């Protein structure tokens, strides 16, 4: 299934994508896409619905973050070898964990705000992993069974803010820096999260092209590793690193996003995002 939330910001309703790519209203069956809905038994029950019989939603609807309440927004740094090299940083020997502020969550096609004083606004296409069952000290072999599904994430970054200290959170958690969606694709529709093609364009020009098979640490390794240091809860989102081609690594000079620029992201089977950059109010 492809679960989504649609409607004006703050008034989103639960939906599901039908076989023709149209939104169907799930409100008669669930109040919202919550942690309870992500439980394996709940997803099995939803999968028995006749999606084609659900109310059809008008085209052009706004997508919100596909989860009503994200508990933790976890990120993994430098998880593609080529990206670490373009950033001129050492290849990590174990996953680098940091957190993005929950307040940075944004709809997949909502505007990205350039913060006041920002000069190095950057893009990062990432595979997002949504946790469906509580995970603590889980093994790598069992790790994927704790995953509810997958989604597209843009780990927007302000590099000048990020590099001002050893902690990256300041440059990663600004308002609107976490577009997620357009929907959550349940695990049964993604048999191999380590073989997903992906790309990102800026103003129609391809900047990132990659495949999740080139991750340094796999989704299963990341879930198992994170569960050693914190309890992963249903509704947690983990973004798993970005392939090469970010603005910071452009040659001969870095290239940054500016107001008026447009981003376009895509991951095979998980949908696409489009954002326009604007100045912060």
Secondary structure as a PSIPRED ss2 file (coil, helix, strand):
# PSIPRED VFORMAT (PSIPRED V4.0)

   1 X C   1.000  0.000  0.000
   2 X E   0.000  0.000  1.000
   3 X E   0.000  0.000  1.000
   4 X E   0.000  0.000  1.000
   5 X E   0.000  0.000  1.000
   6 X E   0.000  0.000  1.000
   7 X C   1.000  0.000  0.000
   8 X C   1.000  0.000  0.000
   9 X C   1.000  0.000  0.000
  10 X C   1.000  0.000  0.000
  11 X C   1.000  0.000  0.000
  12 X C   1.000  0.000  0.000
  13 X E   0.000  0.000  1.000
  14 X E   0.000  0.000  1.000
  15 X E   0.000  0.000  1.000
  16 X E   0.000  0.000  1.000
  17 X E   0.000  0.000  1.000
  18 X C   1.000  0.000  0.000
  19 X C   1.000  0.000  0.000
  20 X C   1.000  0.000  0.000
  21 X C   1.000  0.000  0.000
  22 X C   1.000  0.000  0.000
  23 X E   0.000  0.000  1.000
  24 X E   0.000  0.000  1.000
  25 X E   0.000  0.000  1.000
  26 X C   1.000  0.000  0.000
  27 X C   1.000  0.000  0.000
  28 X C   1.000  0.000  0.000
  29 X C   1.000  0.000  0.000
  30 X C   1.000  0.000  0.000
  31 X C   1.000  0.000  0.000
  32 X C   1.000  0.000  0.000
  33 X C   1.000  0.000  0.000
  34 X C   1.000  0.000  0.000
  35 X H   0.000  1.000  0.000
  36 X H   0.000  1.000  0.000
  37 X H   0.000  1.000  0.000
  38 X H   0.000  1.000  0.000
  39 X C   1.000  0.000  0.000
  40 X H   0.000  1.000  0.000
  41 X H   0.000  1.000  0.000
  42 X H   0.000  1.000  0.000
  43 X H   0.000  1.000  0.000
  44 X H   0.000  1.000  0.000
  45 X H   0.000  1.000  0.000
  46 X H   0.000  1.000  0.000
  47 X H   0.000  1.000  0.000
  48 X C   1.000  0.000  0.000
  49 X C   1.000  0.000  0.000
  50 X C   1.000  0.000  0.000
  51 X H   0.000  1.000  0.000
  52 X H   0.000  1.000  0.000
  53 X H   0.000  1.000  0.000
  54 X C   1.000  0.000  0.000
  55 X C   1.000  0.000  0.000
  56 X E   0.000  0.000  1.000
  57 X C   1.000  0.000  0.000
  58 X C   1.000  0.000  0.000
  59 X C   1.000  0.000  0.000
  60 X C   1.000  0.000  0.000
  61 X C   1.000  0.000  0.000
  62 X C   1.000  0.000  0.000
  63 X E   0.000  0.000  1.000
  64 X C   1.000  0.000  0.000
  65 X C   1.000  0.000  0.000
  66 X C   1.000  0.000  0.000
  67 X C   1.000  0.000  0.000
  68 X C   1.000  0.000  0.000
  69 X C   1.000  0.000  0.000
  70 X C   1.000  0.000  0.000
  71 X C   1.000  0.000  0.000
  72 X C   1.000  0.000  0.000
  73 X E   0.000  0.000  1.000
  74 X E   0.000  0.000  1.000
  75 X E   0.000  0.000  1.000
  76 X E   0.000  0.000  1.000
  77 X E   0.000  0.000  1.000
  78 X C   1.000  0.000  0.000
  79 X C   1.000  0.000  0.000
  80 X E   0.000  0.000  1.000
  81 X H   0.000  1.000  0.000
  82 X H   0.000  1.000  0.000
  83 X H   0.000  1.000  0.000
  84 X H   0.000  1.000  0.000
  85 X H   0.000  1.000  0.000
  86 X H   0.000  1.000  0.000
  87 X C   1.000  0.000  0.000
  88 X C   1.000  0.000  0.000
  89 X C   1.000  0.000  0.000
  90 X C   1.000  0.000  0.000
  91 X C   1.000  0.000  0.000
  92 X C   1.000  0.000  0.000
  93 X C   1.000  0.000  0.000
  94 X C   1.000  0.000  0.000
  95 X C   1.000  0.000  0.000
  96 X E   0.000  0.000  1.000
  97 X E   0.000  0.000  1.000
  98 X E   0.000  0.000  1.000
  99 X E   0.000  0.000  1.000
 100 X C   1.000  0.000  0.000
 101 X C   1.000  0.000  0.000
 102 X H   0.000  1.000  0.000
 103 X H   0.000  1.000  0.000
 104 X H   0.000  1.000  0.000
 105 X E   0.000  0.000  1.000
 106 X E   0.000  0.000  1.000
 107 X E   0.000  0.000  1.000
 108 X C   1.000  0.000  0.000
 109 X C   1.000  0.000  0.000
 110 X C   1.000  0.000  0.000
 111 X C   1.000  0.000  0.000
 112 X E   0.000  0.000  1.000
 113 X E   0.000  0.000  1.000
 114 X E   0.000  0.000  1.000
 115 X C   1.000  0.000  0.000
 116 X C   1.000  0.000  0.000
 117 X C   1.000  0.000  0.000
 118 X C   1.000  0.000  0.000
 119 X C   1.000  0.000  0.000
 120 X C   1.000  0.000  0.000
 121 X E   0.000  0.000  1.000
 122 X E   0.000  0.000  1.000
 123 X C   1.000  0.000  0.000
 124 X C   1.000  0.000  0.000
 125 X E   0.000  0.000  1.000
 126 X E   0.000  0.000  1.000
 127 X E   0.000  0.000  1.000
 128 X E   0.000  0.000  1.000
 129 X E   0.000  0.000  1.000
 130 X E   0.000  0.000  1.000
 131 X E   0.000  0.000  1.000
 132 X C   1.000  0.000  0.000
 133 X C   1.000  0.000  0.000
 134 X C   1.000  0.000  0.000
 135 X E   0.000  0.000  1.000
 136 X C   1.000  0.000  0.000
 137 X C   1.000  0.000  0.000
 138 X C   1.000  0.000  0.000
 139 X C   1.000  0.000  0.000
 140 X C   1.000  0.000  0.000
 141 X C   1.000  0.000  0.000
 142 X C   1.000  0.000  0.000
 143 X H   0.000  1.000  0.000
 144 X H   0.000  1.000  0.000
 145 X H   0.000  1.000  0.000
 146 X H   0.000  1.000  0.000
 147 X E   0.000  0.000  1.000
 148 X E   0.000  0.000  1.000
 149 X E   0.000  0.000  1.000
 150 X E   0.000  0.000  1.000
 151 X E   0.000  0.000  1.000
 152 X E   0.000  0.000  1.000
 153 X E   0.000  0.000  1.000
 154 X E   0.000  0.000  1.000
 155 X E   0.000  0.000  1.000
 156 X C   1.000  0.000  0.000
 157 X E   0.000  0.000  1.000
 158 X E   0.000  0.000  1.000
 159 X H   0.000  1.000  0.000
 160 X H   0.000  1.000  0.000
 161 X H   0.000  1.000  0.000
 162 X H   0.000  1.000  0.000
 163 X C   1.000  0.000  0.000
 164 X C   1.000  0.000  0.000
 165 X C   1.000  0.000  0.000
 166 X C   1.000  0.000  0.000
 167 X C   1.000  0.000  0.000
 168 X C   1.000  0.000  0.000
 169 X H   0.000  1.000  0.000
 170 X H   0.000  1.000  0.000
 171 X H   0.000  1.000  0.000
 172 X H   0.000  1.000  0.000
 173 X C   1.000  0.000  0.000
 174 X C   1.000  0.000  0.000
 175 X C   1.000  0.000  0.000
 176 X C   1.000  0.000  0.000
 177 X C   1.000  0.000  0.000
 178 X E   0.000  0.000  1.000
 179 X E   0.000  0.000  1.000
 180 X E   0.000  0.000  1.000
 181 X C   1.000  0.000  0.000
 182 X C   1.000  0.000  0.000
 183 X C   1.000  0.000  0.000
 184 X E   0.000  0.000  1.000
 185 X E   0.000  0.000  1.000
 186 X E   0.000  0.000  1.000
 187 X H   0.000  1.000  0.000
 188 X H   0.000  1.000  0.000
 189 X H   0.000  1.000  0.000
 190 X C   1.000  0.000  0.000
 191 X C   1.000  0.000  0.000
 192 X C   1.000  0.000  0.000
 193 X C   1.000  0.000  0.000
 194 X C   1.000  0.000  0.000
 195 X C   1.000  0.000  0.000
 196 X C   1.000  0.000  0.000
 197 X E   0.000  0.000  1.000
 198 X E   0.000  0.000  1.000
 199 X E   0.000  0.000  1.000
 200 X E   0.000  0.000  1.000
 201 X E   0.000  0.000  1.000
 202 X E   0.000  0.000  1.000
 203 X C   1.000  0.000  0.000
 204 X C   1.000  0.000  0.000
 205 X E   0.000  0.000  1.000
 206 X E   0.000  0.000  1.000
 207 X E   0.000  0.000  1.000
 208 X E   0.000  0.000  1.000
 209 X E   0.000  0.000  1.000
 210 X E   0.000  0.000  1.000
 211 X E   0.000  0.000  1.000
 212 X H   0.000  1.000  0.000
 213 X H   0.000  1.000  0.000
 214 X H   0.000  1.000  0.000
 215 X E   0.000  0.000  1.000
 216 X C   1.000  0.000  0.000
 217 X C   1.000  0.000  0.000
 218 X C   1.000  0.000  0.000
 219 X H   0.000  1.000  0.000
 220 X H   0.000  1.000  0.000
 221 X H   0.000  1.000  0.000
 222 X H   0.000  1.000  0.000
 223 X H   0.000  1.000  0.000
 224 X H   0.000  1.000  0.000
 225 X H   0.000  1.000  0.000
 226 X H   0.000  1.000  0.000
 227 X H   0.000  1.000  0.000
 228 X H   0.000  1.000  0.000
 229 X H   0.000  1.000  0.000
 230 X C   1.000  0.000  0.000
 231 X C   1.000  0.000  0.000
 232 X E   0.000  0.000  1.000
 233 X C   1.000  0.000  0.000
 234 X C   1.000  0.000  0.000
 235 X C   1.000  0.000  0.000
 236 X C   1.000  0.000  0.000
 237 X E   0.000  0.000  1.000
 238 X E   0.000  0.000  1.000
 239 X E   0.000  0.000  1.000
 240 X E   0.000  0.000  1.000
 241 X E   0.000  0.000  1.000
 242 X E   0.000  0.000  1.000
 243 X C   1.000  0.000  0.000
 244 X C   1.000  0.000  0.000
 245 X C   1.000  0.000  0.000
 246 X C   1.000  0.000  0.000
 247 X H   0.000  1.000  0.000
 248 X H   0.000  1.000  0.000
 249 X H   0.000  1.000  0.000
 250 X C   1.000  0.000  0.000
 251 X C   1.000  0.000  0.000
 252 X C   1.000  0.000  0.000
 253 X C   1.000  0.000  0.000
 254 X C   1.000  0.000  0.000
 255 X C   1.000  0.000  0.000
 256 X C   1.000  0.000  0.000
 257 X E   0.000  0.000  1.000
 258 X C   1.000  0.000  0.000
 259 X C   1.000  0.000  0.000
 260 X C   1.000  0.000  0.000
 261 X C   1.000  0.000  0.000
 262 X E   0.000  0.000  1.000
 263 X E   0.000  0.000  1.000
 264 X E   0.000  0.000  1.000
 265 X E   0.000  0.000  1.000
 266 X E   0.000  0.000  1.000
 267 X E   0.000  0.000  1.000
 268 X C   1.000  0.000  0.000
 269 X C   1.000  0.000  0.000
 270 X C   1.000  0.000  0.000
 271 X E   0.000  0.000  1.000
 272 X E   0.000  0.000  1.000
 273 X E   0.000  0.000  1.000
 274 X E   0.000  0.000  1.000
 275 X E   0.000  0.000  1.000
 276 X E   0.000  0.000  1.000
 277 X E   0.000  0.000  1.000
 278 X E   0.000  0.000  1.000
 279 X E   0.000  0.000  1.000
 280 X C   1.000  0.000  0.000
 281 X C   1.000  0.000  0.000
